[in-house]
Amino acid sequence: MAIDKINQMAKKFPVLVITGPRQSGKTTICKHAFPGYRYVTLENPDDKAFAMKDPRSFLAQYDAKVIFDEAQNVPELFSYLQERVDNDNISGQYILSGSQNFMLMEKISQTLAGRVYIFELLPLCFSEISSTTKKGLLSFIQKGGYPRIYDKKISPEDFYPSYLKTYVERDVRDVLRIQELRLFRKFLALCANQIGQLFNAHSISRDMGIDTKTVQRWLSVLETGYIAFTLKPWYKNFSKRVIKTPKLYFYDTGLAASLLGIDNEEELSSSEFKGALFENYVLLELMKHNFAKGVNKNYFFWRDSNGNEIDLVVERGVNVSLVEAKFSQTVKPEFLKGLHYLDPLKGSLKFKHYLVNSADKSQSRSFEKILSWRDAGSID
């Protein structure tokens, strides 16, 4: 599905950008989708030095149909790419991939606006690994979706500490002072402890002995580096007492579980974070399926000061899906009650109601759909 969308957009735009977390499979999908293209990684010291020193001569080597991997490493190249695509007018002329979203997107917005299609590739969803494993929900949440774990059969206990060390030392070093890195690792662990909760910058600031501006700056590093992200509250005028603080989630549940010290299914099963990680899983499954189809939807949560809450609000125009995520195989009346709290106030909005639980089979009811965790990505 993702490759279909990528190939479709490469026929309409001169530049296609594939971005996402490190090791989410960007290089693999580029090579698979465009087998006839030349491949150049701008992490290669020689190519990187040539592109930085003489961008015009570097690009002159490639008439068209080339993949530039880790393109954000040579920001000098982007203005010259703009010049080439404007002169040549060739669809699918350049495929760019990159992990450091904070550097890549800045250059795209400055030089390639209107000439580029951006495709976000997150780690694997469950349907992409289900044929290769007999394991179920707890295993997938604990392992996460990074392809190398499944392709090379690497245990999460070996993969994630190495991944985090690489991320901190390779990517974060570009935007933080070296002396901040040790504190930043502690910040990551504290963020994992707030997964699925309102992001309390003041609490983290107090625990770490740093100011809240630093906390917010570091959070932006996590967001632009595809490690964690915030879910904003839904600002409809249903109540003046709506909570306005965002909630925190991770781009991969396996990474979050590792930061929380959860090393196997048994530990996850008894963990106080099981419900929050399941909620994170449901959100990610939906995002991954929509990204693969190139469907843009807005994701929020809703909560008021009286404790009324809806885990996930998915908005596209007047169509709104209200979603509850519960790690339970039993459908309890109280799970459904909150889904309908806003119904009397919906006005012209069109609501659909979903409960996603840990059962293996989905079911349809008169006023809501009960979805198995396996079908979380099918929410429309």
Phi, psi and chi 1 to 4 in degrees:
 res  aa     phi    psi   chi1   chi2   chi3   chi4
   1 MET       -  -43.9 -174.5  162.6   54.2      -
   2 ALA   -64.8  -43.1      -      -      -      -
   3 ILE   -64.2  -37.2  -71.8 -178.4      -      -
   4 ASP   -59.6  -45.0  -67.5  -20.0      -      -
   5 LYS   -67.0  -41.1 -173.9   65.3  178.6 -176.6
   6 ILE   -61.4  -47.3  -71.9  170.0      -      -
   7 ASN   -65.1  -36.7  -77.1  -37.5      -      -
   8 GLN   -62.8  -45.1  179.5 -174.1   -3.4      -
   9 MET   -73.8  -27.6  -68.2  -61.3  102.1      -
  10 ALA   -66.7  -19.0      -      -      -      -
  11 LYS   -85.3   -8.3  -64.7  175.6 -178.0  177.7
  12 LYS  -115.8  -21.6  -61.8 -178.5  178.1 -178.0
  13 PHE  -123.0  146.4  -70.1   85.8      -      -
  14 PRO   -71.0  -27.5   22.9  -32.7      -      -
  15 VAL  -127.0  132.0 -179.3      -      -      -
  16 LEU  -118.5  128.3 -179.6   74.8      -      -
  17 VAL  -111.4  126.9  170.8      -      -      -
  18 ILE  -111.5  115.1  -60.1  177.5      -      -
  19 THR  -126.8  165.9 -173.3      -      -      -
  20 GLY   155.3 -175.9      -      -      -      -
  21 PRO   -62.8  156.5  -17.1   28.8      -      -
  22 ARG   -59.1  140.8  -75.8 -165.6  178.8  -84.0
  23 GLN    64.5   25.6  -61.9 -171.1   36.0      -
  24 SER   -88.0   -1.7   61.6      -      -      -
  25 GLY   105.0   17.7      -      -      -      -
  26 LYS   -63.6  -46.9  -63.3 -178.0  -61.2  -60.7
  27 THR   -62.5  -43.6  -60.5      -      -      -
  28 THR   -60.9  -45.7  -60.6      -      -      -
  29 ILE   -71.0  -32.4 -156.6  168.5      -      -
  30 CYS   -61.5  -49.0  -78.7      -      -      -
  31 LYS   -66.8  -35.6  -68.6 -179.9  176.0 -179.8
  32 HIS   -72.9  -39.8 -172.8   62.4      -      -
  33 ALA   -76.1  -28.1      -      -      -      -
  34 PHE  -129.9   67.9  -54.5  102.3      -      -
  35 PRO   -65.6  -22.5   24.0  -34.5      -      -
  36 GLY   -89.1   -0.1      -      -      -      -
  37 TYR   -85.7  149.2  -79.9   52.4      -      -
  38 ARG   -74.8  145.4  -64.4  179.6   65.9  178.8
  39 TYR  -116.2  127.1  172.8   80.8      -      -
  40 VAL  -131.9  123.5 -179.3      -      -      -
  41 THR   -98.6  126.4  174.1      -      -      -
  42 LEU   -86.5   17.2  -67.5  174.5      -      -
  43 GLU   -93.4  -13.0  -72.9 -168.5  -34.6      -
  44 ASN   -66.8  122.5  177.7  -72.8      -      -
  45 PRO   -56.8  -39.9  -23.9   34.1      -      -
  46 ASP   -68.5  -48.2  -66.2  -25.6      -      -
  47 ASP   -64.5  -39.9  -73.9  -32.2      -      -
  48 LYS   -63.1  -45.0  180.0  179.0  178.0 -179.9
  49 ALA   -64.0  -42.0      -      -      -      -
  50 PHE   -63.3  -45.9 -175.9   12.6      -      -
  51 ALA   -65.5  -35.0      -      -      -      -
  52 MET   -74.2  -39.0  -67.5  176.3   66.2      -
  53 LYS   -77.1  -39.6 -175.0  176.2 -178.8  179.2
  54 ASP  -143.3   75.1 -169.3   -7.0      -      -
  55 PRO   -57.7  -39.3  -22.2   33.0      -      -
  56 ARG   -64.8  -45.9 -175.8  171.7  -80.8  110.8
  57 SER   -67.0  -36.2  -63.8      -      -      -
  58 PHE   -60.0  -48.1  175.5   78.3      -      -
  59 LEU   -68.9  -27.3  -74.1  177.2      -      -
  60 ALA   -63.5  -17.8      -      -      -      -
  61 GLN   -70.0  -19.7  -59.1  176.5  100.8      -
  62 TYR  -123.0  107.9  -48.4  103.4      -      -
  63 ASP   -64.3  -44.2  -65.8  -27.6      -      -
  64 ALA  -174.0  177.9      -      -      -      -
  65 LYS    57.1   68.2  -49.1  -59.4 -177.5 -176.5
  66 VAL  -139.9  143.2   58.3      -      -      -
  67 ILE  -101.9  123.2  -60.6  166.0      -      -
  68 PHE  -107.5  107.2  -70.8  125.4      -      -
  69 ASP   -87.6  144.7 -156.3   -3.9      -      -
  70 GLU    53.6   49.5  -61.5  -62.6  -13.4      -
  71 ALA   -64.4  -23.7      -      -      -      -
  72 GLN   -67.4  -12.0   79.5  -76.1  -20.8      -
  73 ASN   -69.8  -17.6  -73.8  -24.0      -      -
  74 VAL  -128.6   76.5 -172.0      -      -      -
  75 PRO   -62.5  -23.2   20.1  -31.6      -      -
  76 GLU   -62.5  -20.1  -62.6   86.1   -8.8      -
  77 LEU   -76.0  -24.9 -159.1   59.0      -      -
  78 PHE   -66.8  -40.1  -77.9   72.0      -      -
  79 SER   -63.0  -34.7  -64.2      -      -      -
  80 TYR   -75.6  -31.0  -64.9   88.5      -      -
  81 LEU   -63.0  -41.6  -75.4  172.0      -      -
  82 GLN   -58.9  -44.4  175.1 -169.6  -15.3      -
  83 GLU   -60.7  -43.2  179.3 -177.6  -66.7      -
  84 ARG   -66.5  -47.2  -69.8  -68.1  -62.9  -91.2
  85 VAL   -67.7  -32.9  -59.9      -      -      -
  86 ASP   -68.9  -35.9  -72.8  -12.7      -      -
  87 ASN   -78.7  -38.2  -70.6  -24.6      -      -
  88 ASP   -86.9  -33.5  -61.7  -15.5      -      -
  89 ASN    54.2   53.7 -166.2   26.6      -      -
  90 ILE  -116.6  125.5  -60.1  172.6      -      -
  91 SER   -69.2  140.4  -63.6      -      -      -
  92 GLY    63.5   30.8      -      -      -      -
  93 GLN   -67.9  -42.9 -175.4  170.9    6.0      -
  94 TYR  -130.1  135.9  -62.4  112.3      -      -
  95 ILE  -112.1  120.6  -49.1  -60.7      -      -
  96 LEU  -112.3  139.5  -48.7 -179.9      -      -
  97 SER  -131.4  152.8   74.3      -      -      -
  98 GLY  -172.4  152.2      -      -      -      -
  99 SER  -103.0  -32.0  -54.9      -      -      -
 100 GLN   -83.8   86.4  -64.2 -177.9   27.5      -
 101 ASN   -59.1  -34.0 -163.6   35.9      -      -
 102 PHE   -66.3  -28.4   45.2   86.5      -      -
 103 MET   -90.3  -41.5  -60.8  174.1   66.8      -
 104 LEU   -65.5  -49.4 -173.1   63.7      -      -
 105 MET   -68.3  -31.6  -60.6  -49.7  -64.3      -
 106 GLU   -61.2  -44.8  178.7 -176.8   12.1      -
 107 LYS   -70.8  -35.7  -74.5  -59.4  173.3 -177.5
 108 ILE   -63.2  -45.9  -72.1  171.8      -      -
 109 SER   -65.8  -29.0   62.5      -      -      -
 110 GLN   -78.5  -35.2  -70.8  175.9   -6.5      -
 111 THR  -123.0  -25.6   60.2      -      -      -
 112 LEU  -118.2   14.0  -65.7  173.8      -      -
 113 ALA   -56.8  133.1      -      -      -      -
 114 GLY    84.9   -8.9      -      -      -      -
 115 ARG  -113.9    0.9  -54.5  166.6  179.2   86.0
 116 VAL  -134.6  144.2   60.7      -      -      -
 117 TYR  -111.1  132.6 -179.9   82.3      -      -
 118 ILE  -108.1  123.7  -59.3  168.8      -      -
 119 PHE  -116.9  123.6 -174.6   90.6      -      -
 120 GLU   -96.7  123.7  -69.0 -176.0  -86.2      -
 121 LEU  -110.7  109.2 -175.7   69.7      -      -
 122 LEU   -93.2  169.0  -61.8 -176.1      -      -
 123 PRO   -55.6  168.5  -28.2   36.5      -      -
 124 LEU   -59.5  144.7  -60.5  171.2      -      -
 125 CYS   -88.3  169.8   60.8      -      -      -
 126 PHE   -62.4  -38.3  178.3   76.2      -      -
 127 SER   -62.9  -23.2   62.2      -      -      -
 128 GLU   -81.5  -14.6  -68.7  174.4  -54.3      -
 129 ILE  -118.0   -6.0   64.1   97.3      -      -
 130 SER   -63.0  -29.2   57.5      -      -      -
 131 SER   -76.9  -12.8   62.0      -      -      -
 132 THR  -106.2   -0.5   64.9      -      -      -
 133 THR  -144.9  147.6  179.7      -      -      -
 134 LYS   -96.2   -1.2  -64.7 -179.1  179.9  178.9
 135 LYS   -72.7  161.0  -61.1  -71.0 -173.7  178.0
 136 GLY  -115.2 -147.3      -      -      -      -
 137 LEU   -59.4  -52.8  173.4   60.5      -      -
 138 LEU   -59.9  -40.4  -73.8  172.6      -      -
 139 SER   -63.2  -44.8  174.4      -      -      -
 140 PHE   -67.9  -40.7 -175.7   70.6      -      -
 141 ILE   -61.3  -42.9  -70.9  177.2      -      -
 142 GLN   -72.9  -36.6 -169.7 -100.0  -35.7      -
 143 LYS   -79.8  -34.1  -75.1 -173.3  174.7 -178.8
 144 GLY    80.4 -170.0      -      -      -      -
 145 GLY  -116.0   12.3      -      -      -      -
 146 TYR   -67.5  127.0  -77.8   95.3      -      -
 147 PRO   -56.2  -37.6  -25.9   34.4      -      -
 148 ARG   -61.8  -30.8 -174.1  173.6  -67.8  -88.1
 149 ILE   -59.0  -38.6  -72.0  176.1      -      -
 150 TYR   -90.1  -38.9  -59.4   93.0      -      -
 151 ASP   -67.5  -41.9 -177.8   45.8      -      -
 152 LYS  -103.2    2.3  -57.2  -62.3 -177.0 -178.1
 153 LYS    53.6   53.5  -65.3 -179.2  171.3   56.4
 154 ILE   -95.7  135.0  -55.8  173.4      -      -
 155 SER   -72.2  145.4   70.9      -      -      -
 156 PRO   -57.3  -32.3  -23.9   33.7      -      -
 157 GLU   -64.8  -25.9  -58.4   94.0  -75.7      -
 158 ASP   -90.3  -35.6  -67.8  -31.8      -      -
 159 PHE   -73.7  -51.5  178.1   82.8      -      -
 160 TYR   -71.0  -39.6  -73.5  109.0      -      -
 161 PRO   -58.5  -38.6  -27.8   37.3      -      -
 162 SER   -68.4  -41.0  176.0      -      -      -
 163 TYR   -60.9  -45.5 -176.0   90.1      -      -
 164 LEU   -66.5  -39.8  -74.4  166.4      -      -
 165 LYS   -62.3  -42.7 -177.8  176.9  176.3   61.7
 166 THR   -63.8  -44.4  -59.0      -      -      -
 167 TYR   -61.3  -48.9  166.6   69.3      -      -
 168 VAL   -64.0  -47.4  168.6      -      -      -
 169 GLU   -77.3  -24.7  -67.0 -173.5   -4.9      -
 170 ARG   -98.6  -45.8 -175.3  175.0 -172.8  174.1
 171 ASP   -95.4  -47.5  -69.0   -9.6      -      -
 172 VAL   -67.1  -31.2  177.9      -      -      -
 173 ARG   -58.1  -26.5 -168.0 -177.3  -61.7  -86.9
 174 ASP   -68.7  -23.8  -67.4  -23.1      -      -
 175 VAL  -121.3  -10.8  -69.2      -      -      -
 176 LEU  -118.4  154.4  -63.0 -179.5      -      -
 177 ARG   -68.9  147.8  -63.9 -171.8  -61.1  -88.2
 178 ILE   -56.7  -38.4  -67.3  175.8      -      -
 179 GLN   -69.1  -12.7   57.6  -94.4   34.8      -
 180 GLU   -87.3  -11.5  -68.5 -179.9  -35.0      -
 181 LEU   -62.9  -39.6  -70.3  180.0      -      -
 182 ARG   -64.3  -43.0 -177.2  175.7  -61.6  176.3
 183 LEU   -65.2  -34.7  -93.4  178.9      -      -
 184 PHE   -63.9  -36.0 -170.7   80.8      -      -
 185 ARG   -62.9  -39.8  -66.2 -172.6 -175.0   97.6
 186 LYS   -65.0  -39.0 -179.1  180.0  178.9 -179.0
 187 PHE   -59.7  -42.2  171.0   69.7      -      -
 188 LEU   -58.3  -45.6  -93.8  171.5      -      -
 189 ALA   -64.3  -39.5      -      -      -      -
 190 LEU   -67.3  -35.4  -70.6  174.3      -      -
 191 CYS   -64.3  -40.8  -76.4      -      -      -
 192 ALA   -60.5  -34.4      -      -      -      -
 193 ASN   -70.4  -13.3  -83.5  -90.5      -      -
 194 GLN  -104.8   13.4  -68.6 -162.5    9.1      -
 195 ILE   -59.1  131.4 -171.6  169.0      -      -
 196 GLY    74.9    4.3      -      -      -      -
 197 GLN  -112.2  167.9  -59.6  177.9   27.8      -
 198 LEU   -62.8  132.0  -60.4  178.8      -      -
 199 PHE   -75.0  112.8 -178.6   71.0      -      -
 200 ASN  -100.4   88.7 -168.2  -28.3      -      -
 201 ALA   -64.5  -34.5      -      -      -      -
 202 HIS   -67.8  -38.4  -66.1  -71.8      -      -
 203 SER   -64.0  -45.0  172.5      -      -      -
 204 ILE   -65.8  -40.5  -69.2  179.0      -      -
 205 SER   -58.8  -43.2  169.9      -      -      -
 206 ARG   -68.4  -43.7 -178.2 -179.3   62.0 -109.1
 207 ASP   -66.2  -30.8  -69.4  -14.8      -      -
 208 MET   -99.4  -12.1  -64.5 -171.0   61.8      -
 209 GLY    73.0   32.6      -      -      -      -
 210 ILE  -125.9  164.1   57.5  177.9      -      -
 211 ASP   -81.4  162.3   58.8   50.0      -      -
 212 THR   -67.3  -27.5   55.0      -      -      -
 213 LYS   -63.8  -39.0  -72.1 -176.0  178.2  179.7
 214 THR   -65.7  -40.8  -60.2      -      -      -
 215 VAL   -58.9  -46.0  170.9      -      -      -
 216 GLN   -66.5  -36.6  -66.0  -65.6  -13.1      -
 217 ARG   -66.3  -41.5  179.7  166.7   65.5   93.7
 218 TRP   -68.6  -34.9  -72.0    1.4      -      -
 219 LEU   -62.0  -39.5  175.9   61.9      -      -
 220 SER   -65.1  -31.4   71.1      -      -      -
 221 VAL   -65.2  -42.1  172.1      -      -      -
 222 LEU   -63.2  -39.8  -66.6 -176.4      -      -
 223 GLU   -68.6  -46.7  -69.4  178.9  -41.8      -
 224 THR   -77.0  -15.9   53.0      -      -      -
 225 GLY   -95.6   10.7      -      -      -      -
 226 TYR    57.4   43.0  -77.4  106.9      -      -
 227 ILE  -105.4  -50.0  -64.8  -64.6      -      -
 228 ALA  -140.2  166.0      -      -      -      -
 229 PHE  -152.5  162.1   62.4   97.6      -      -
 230 THR  -108.3  145.4   54.3      -      -      -
 231 LEU  -105.2  119.9 -167.4   66.3      -      -
 232 LYS   -80.3  151.7  -57.6  -62.3 -171.6  -67.1
 233 PRO   -71.8  153.3   23.9  -31.3      -      -
 234 TRP   -83.1  117.4 -161.1   36.3      -      -
 235 TYR   -96.4   58.4  -73.5  131.0      -      -
 236 LYS   -92.6  152.0  -65.3  -63.6  179.1 -178.0
 237 ASN   -82.1   47.8  -66.4  -37.8      -      -
 238 PHE   -79.2  -26.7  -62.4  138.8      -      -
 239 SER  -159.2  141.9  169.5      -      -      -
 240 LYS   -79.7   -5.3  -66.3 -178.4 -180.0  179.4
 241 ARG  -105.1   26.2  -61.7 -176.8  -58.7  -84.3
 242 VAL   -72.1  136.5  171.8      -      -      -
 243 ILE   -66.4  136.0  -62.9  -63.5      -      -
 244 LYS  -113.7    6.3  -62.7 -176.9  179.3 -179.1
 245 THR   -87.3  136.4  -55.3      -      -      -
 246 PRO   -74.8  161.8   27.8  -35.3      -      -
 247 LYS  -103.3  153.6  -69.4  168.8   69.2  173.7
 248 LEU  -108.5  134.2 -177.0   70.4      -      -
 249 TYR  -137.0  166.9  -65.1   94.9      -      -
 250 PHE  -112.5  153.2  -82.1   70.0      -      -
 251 TYR   -75.2   -7.4  -83.5  105.6      -      -
 252 ASP  -151.4  127.6 -174.3   78.9      -      -
 253 THR   -70.5  -29.4   57.4      -      -      -
 254 GLY   -64.9  -39.7      -      -      -      -
 255 LEU   -63.6  -44.8  177.7   58.9      -      -
 256 ALA   -62.9  -43.0      -      -      -      -
 257 ALA   -61.1  -40.1      -      -      -      -
 258 SER   -62.5  -43.4  177.3      -      -      -
 259 LEU   -64.4  -28.2  -74.2  166.0      -      -
 260 LEU   -85.7   -1.4  -69.7  167.4      -      -
 261 GLY    77.8   21.3      -      -      -      -
 262 ILE   -91.6  111.9  -61.1  171.2      -      -
 263 ASP  -105.5   -6.8  -67.9  -29.8      -      -
 264 ASN  -159.9  173.7   52.7   59.3      -      -
 265 GLU   -62.0  -39.5  -66.5  178.1   50.5      -
 266 GLU   -61.8  -42.9  -69.3   72.1   24.2      -
 267 GLU   -66.7  -37.9  -69.2 -178.6    7.2      -
 268 LEU   -65.5  -40.5  174.6   57.9      -      -
 269 SER   -58.6  -33.7 -179.7      -      -      -
 270 SER  -102.5    4.5   60.0      -      -      -
 271 SER   -78.1  144.7  171.5      -      -      -
 272 GLU   -67.3  -14.5   63.4  178.7  -61.2      -
 273 PHE   -94.8    4.3  -64.9  101.3      -      -
 274 LYS   -57.6  -46.5  178.2  174.5   64.9  175.6
 275 GLY   -64.9  -41.9      -      -      -      -
 276 ALA   -66.9  -40.3      -      -      -      -
 277 LEU   -67.6  -35.1  -74.7  166.1      -      -
 278 PHE   -65.0  -42.9  179.3   66.8      -      -
 279 GLU   -59.9  -42.0 -170.9  176.7  -51.0      -
 280 ASN   -62.7  -42.6 -160.6  149.2      -      -
 281 TYR   -58.9  -46.5  159.8   82.3      -      -
 282 VAL   -60.5  -45.7  170.7      -      -      -
 283 LEU   -61.2  -44.4  173.8   54.8      -      -
 284 LEU   -65.1  -41.6  -72.8  176.5      -      -
 285 GLU   -58.8  -42.3  -73.6  -69.6  -68.4      -
 286 LEU   -66.7  -44.7 -178.0   54.7      -      -
 287 MET   -61.9  -43.7  -69.5  171.2   61.7      -
 288 LYS   -62.5  -44.0  -69.4  171.2 -175.4  178.2
 289 HIS   -65.2  -40.1  -81.2   78.9      -      -
 290 ASN   -70.7  -40.2  -76.4  -28.6      -      -
 291 PHE   -60.3  -42.4  -75.4  172.0      -      -
 292 ALA   -62.3  -31.7      -      -      -      -
 293 LYS   -89.7   -5.4  -64.7 -177.9  -69.3 -174.0
 294 GLY    72.3   25.9      -      -      -      -
 295 VAL   -94.5  124.9  174.7      -      -      -
 296 ASN   -96.6  116.1  -65.4  -44.5      -      -
 297 LYS  -128.6  158.2  -66.8 -170.8  176.8 -176.4
 298 ASN  -102.4  133.9  -61.6  -47.7      -      -
 299 TYR  -115.1  130.6  -54.7   94.7      -      -
 300 PHE  -141.8  178.2  -52.9   94.0      -      -
 301 PHE  -130.7  167.4   76.0   97.4      -      -
 302 TRP  -134.5  133.2 -174.0   85.7      -      -
 303 ARG  -154.4  139.1 -178.1 -171.5  -66.1 -177.4
 304 ASP  -111.1  175.9   67.5   15.1      -      -
 305 SER   -72.0   -9.6   57.7      -      -      -
 306 ASN   -92.2    1.8  -66.5  -37.0      -      -
 307 GLY    92.6   -0.5      -      -      -      -
 308 ASN   -70.3  133.9  -61.5  -61.4      -      -
 309 GLU  -149.5  146.3 -179.1  176.4   10.4      -
 310 ILE  -125.3  123.8  -62.8  171.8      -      -
 311 ASP   -58.9  -42.8  -69.7  -23.3      -      -
 312 LEU  -144.9  130.4  177.6   59.1      -      -
 313 VAL  -118.7  119.1  178.2      -      -      -
 314 VAL  -110.2  117.1 -173.6      -      -      -
 315 GLU  -118.8  132.4 -178.0 -175.9   57.2      -
 316 ARG  -144.5   99.5 -165.9  175.6 -169.7 -171.2
 317 GLY    66.4 -131.3      -      -      -      -
 318 VAL   -86.1   -6.5  -62.0      -      -      -
 319 ASN   -87.4  122.2  -62.7  -55.8      -      -
 320 VAL  -131.5  125.1  178.9      -      -      -
 321 SER  -102.3  127.3  -65.2      -      -      -
 322 LEU  -105.3  126.1  -52.9  176.4      -      -
 323 VAL  -128.8  132.0 -176.0      -      -      -
 324 GLU  -112.4  137.0  -82.4  -69.5  -49.4      -
 325 ALA  -117.0  118.7      -      -      -      -
 326 LYS  -131.1  124.6  -63.7  -64.9 -177.8 -177.8
 327 PHE   -79.3   80.3 -161.6  103.0      -      -
 328 SER  -158.8  141.5  171.4      -      -      -
 329 GLN   -91.9   -2.7  -63.1 -168.9   28.4      -
 330 THR  -107.2  134.7  -57.0      -      -      -
 331 VAL   -90.6  106.5  179.5      -      -      -
 332 LYS   -96.5  145.3  -61.0  179.7 -179.6  179.1
 333 PRO   -54.6  -36.0  -25.4   34.7      -      -
 334 GLU   -68.1  -23.5   57.3  -96.0   32.6      -
 335 PHE   -65.8  -35.6  -65.4  167.4      -      -
 336 LEU   -86.0  -25.4  -56.4  177.1      -      -
 337 LYS   -59.1  -45.6 -177.6  179.4  178.4 -179.5
 338 GLY   -65.4  -29.4      -      -      -      -
 339 LEU   -60.8  -28.8  -83.6  175.4      -      -
 340 HIS  -103.8    9.0  -65.3  -81.1      -      -
 341 TYR   -60.1  -36.9 -178.0   80.5      -      -
 342 LEU   -91.3   -2.2  -65.5  176.6      -      -
 343 ASP   -54.5  -42.5  -72.9    2.8      -      -
 344 PRO   -66.0  -14.3  -20.4   33.4      -      -
 345 LEU  -109.9    8.0  -54.1  173.5      -      -
 346 LYS   -71.5  -23.0   65.9 -178.9 -179.4  179.8
 347 GLY    59.4 -123.3      -      -      -      -
 348 SER   -85.3   -3.6   60.9      -      -      -
 349 LEU   -71.3  148.5  -62.2  175.1      -      -
 350 LYS  -108.9  109.6  -61.5  178.1 -179.7  178.8
 351 PHE   -93.2  141.9  -77.2  176.5      -      -
 352 LYS  -125.1  145.1  -69.2 -175.0  178.2 -179.2
 353 HIS  -119.6  130.7  -53.5   81.9      -      -
 354 TYR  -133.0  135.9  -63.2   88.4      -      -
 355 LEU  -115.2  120.2  170.5   66.4      -      -
 356 VAL  -104.1  124.1 -175.2      -      -      -
 357 ASN  -128.7 -174.7   63.8   12.3      -      -
 358 SER   -94.0   12.1   56.1      -      -      -
 359 ALA   -73.4  162.2      -      -      -      -
 360 ASP   -90.4  -10.5  -74.1  -31.1      -      -
 361 LYS  -127.1  143.9  -68.0 -175.7  178.7 -179.5
 362 SER   -91.0  162.1  -62.5      -      -      -
 363 GLN  -150.3  150.5   53.9 -179.0  -80.9      -
 364 SER  -106.2  137.2  -68.3      -      -      -
 365 ARG  -122.4  176.5  -60.7 -166.5  177.2 -172.0
 366 SER   -66.1  -35.7  -61.3      -      -      -
 367 PHE  -118.6   -2.2  -57.7  105.7      -      -
 368 GLU  -161.0  163.7   55.1  -87.0  -39.7      -
 369 LYS  -107.5  134.2  -71.3 -174.4  176.9 -180.0
 370 ILE  -102.3  111.6  -46.7  -60.5      -      -
 371 LEU  -105.0  135.2  -66.1 -178.8      -      -
 372 SER   -66.5  154.0  162.5      -      -      -
 373 TRP   -55.6  -28.2   61.7  -84.0      -      -
 374 ARG   -66.0  -25.4  -61.1  174.8 -177.1  -85.7
 375 ASP  -107.0   17.0  -59.4  -36.5      -      -
 376 ALA   -59.4  -31.4      -      -      -      -
 377 GLY   -74.1   -6.1      -      -      -      -
 378 SER   -88.5    0.4   67.3      -      -      -
 379 ILE   -60.4  130.0  -64.6  170.0      -      -
 380 ASP  -110.7      -   57.7   16.0      -      -
